[in-house]
């Protein structure tokens, strides 16, 4: 069973990117999530501070009414 099948709904990833503005930080996070093979992604928080941007990205593994992997069993 894939590990992501055990995720209830979404996966959040937060980091600090060295970048020139908030928009660049947001784009870097979206690129990171997509490069990890995650498709349904969004930014839930971004704050530009000094040399970069603190960003929290969310990848939705299961949306309401999806086939939930954690209900499928092993």
C-alpha positions as CSV (number, residue, x, y, z in Angstrom):
1,X,0.0,0.0,0.0
2,X,1.2,3.5,-0.8
3,X,2.0,5.7,2.1
4,X,-0.1,8.5,0.7
5,X,-3.1,6.1,0.9
6,X,-2.8,6.5,4.7
7,X,-3.2,10.3,4.5
8,X,-6.7,11.3,5.7
9,X,-7.1,14.4,3.5
10,X,-4.1,16.6,2.8
11,X,-0.3,16.9,3.2
12,X,1.2,20.2,4.3
13,X,4.8,21.2,3.7
14,X,6.3,24.4,5.1
15,X,9.7,25.8,4.5
16,X,11.7,29.1,4.1
17,X,12.8,29.9,0.5
18,X,15.6,32.5,-0.2
19,X,13.9,34.7,-2.8
20,X,13.2,38.3,-3.7
21,X,9.5,38.5,-3.0
22,X,6.4,36.6,-1.8
23,X,5.2,35.7,-5.4
24,X,8.5,34.0,-6.1
25,X,8.3,32.1,-2.8
26,X,4.8,30.9,-3.7
27,X,5.9,29.8,-7.2
28,X,8.8,27.9,-5.7
29,X,6.5,26.0,-3.3
30,X,4.1,25.1,-6.1
31,X,7.1,23.9,-8.2
32,X,8.4,21.8,-5.3
33,X,5.1,20.1,-4.6
34,X,4.6,19.3,-8.3
35,X,8.1,18.0,-8.6
36,X,7.3,15.6,-5.8
37,X,4.6,14.2,-8.0
38,X,1.7,15.9,-6.1
39,X,-1.0,17.2,-8.4
40,X,-3.8,19.0,-6.5
41,X,-1.7,21.7,-4.7
42,X,-2.3,25.1,-3.2
43,X,-0.6,27.7,-1.0
44,X,-2.2,28.2,2.4
45,X,0.3,30.7,3.9
46,X,3.1,32.9,2.6
47,X,5.0,35.7,4.3
48,X,8.0,37.5,2.9
49,X,10.5,38.2,5.7
50,X,14.0,39.7,5.1
51,X,15.9,37.5,2.6
52,X,13.0,35.2,1.7
53,X,9.5,33.9,2.1
54,X,8.1,31.5,4.6
55,X,5.6,29.3,2.7
56,X,3.2,26.5,3.6
57,X,1.9,24.5,0.7
58,X,-0.9,21.9,0.8
59,X,-1.3,18.9,-1.5
60,X,-4.8,17.4,-1.4
61,X,-4.5,13.6,-1.4
62,X,-8.2,13.0,-0.9
63,X,-11.1,15.5,-1.5
64,X,-14.6,15.0,-0.1
65,X,-16.3,12.0,-1.9
66,X,-13.0,10.6,-3.2
67,X,-12.1,6.9,-2.9
68,X,-10.2,7.1,0.3
69,X,-7.1,4.9,0.4
70,X,-7.3,4.4,4.1
71,X,-10.8,2.8,3.7
72,X,-9.6,0.4,1.1
73,X,-7.5,-1.6,3.6
74,X,-4.2,-3.3,3.0
